């Protein structure tokens, strides 16, 4: 049977290219999403690859090809890298010899513009996913509003050149609209690699034993970049108001503000209750920390669709977020998570109330797992259907 042109392009020898600025060993939410796109596309089609800047830290071998290009460290944003593909002639020769069926950019910078070049040269469609609140990043390091507006304008122009623009949840589209994008936007959720794994009632107890926590200890958790944009000062100040509550607050991750965050915990007099564990790349170990926590604390106004909230939910741990934040769109207060007003006293009161009523946490954690933790394998089935339709329209 002869294959139609789009089937030939998908099934015979053409690749799905995942382009992103950060990738493991960098372990932020977008990097993990890009990895799972590549991993599951490879598993389902046998034809995926990743294009990303080089990183000096070695990583384990993957089931898919990774093409890395010259990069430099970004000042004050360790471990992130600034990609310079124009200087890497060997890489460019490699990339030009890869036949693509479709390219998918998860970032509008060097990797995204490489994807645009490939799409134009090979006459294939390009998908662009908008993940992050870039304006907040640039406003922190660039004091000139005019320059920031110009950069945001270039980001909007990038998405205008994509055949389809995706966001991981509906509220994220509001951010892109605020930046000035007026085109069509599709919602394609992120998945969760913990959601497809079995969870048993004694998993939390066993995880606590593995991590040397007592069953009756109150464990609170934050996973993510240690940067002020994540509202970590708000979180620490809220915790400092819980004078008589015994708890252990676990911070996992790293970032430019790590030292200052540790110092702030000392100044607030809570350093004896706070542990900073750094980056945990071992996904099984990280799963134990998610599982053993009573609550996941994430008061960020910076994040769009944080993967960490879904990862916690998959391990039956509900999150406490801020009402009105983009991240909170998926949360129904008291049903599959919890919401607080954007006030440190109110956040502390809500946290204290929840920890005094722990029986409810288990019920809400189960509903969080059922409603917001979707396996990546299911997401990629939807992604593949969308890719095929886009390729067919592009033929």
Secondary structure, DSSP 8 states (H G I E B T S, - for coil): ----HHHHIIIII-EEEEE-S--TTS-SHHHHHHHHHHHHHHHHHS-EEEEEE--SS-----SSEEEEE-EEE-TTSTT-EEE-GGG-HHHHHHHHT--EEEEEES-SSHHHHHHHHHHHHHT-EEEEEE-S-HHHHHHHH---HHHHHHHHHHHHHHHHTSSEEEESSHHHHHHHHHHT--S--EE----BTTTTS---TTHHHHHHHHTT--TT--EEEEES---GGG-HHHHHHHHHT-TT---EEEEE---TTHHHHHHHHHHTT-GGGEEE------HHHHHHHHHH-SEEE---SS-SS-HHHHHHHHTT--EEEETT-GGGGG--BTTTBEEE-S-HHHHHHHHHHHHT-HHHHHHHHHHHHHHH--BHHHHHHHHHHHHHHHHHHH-
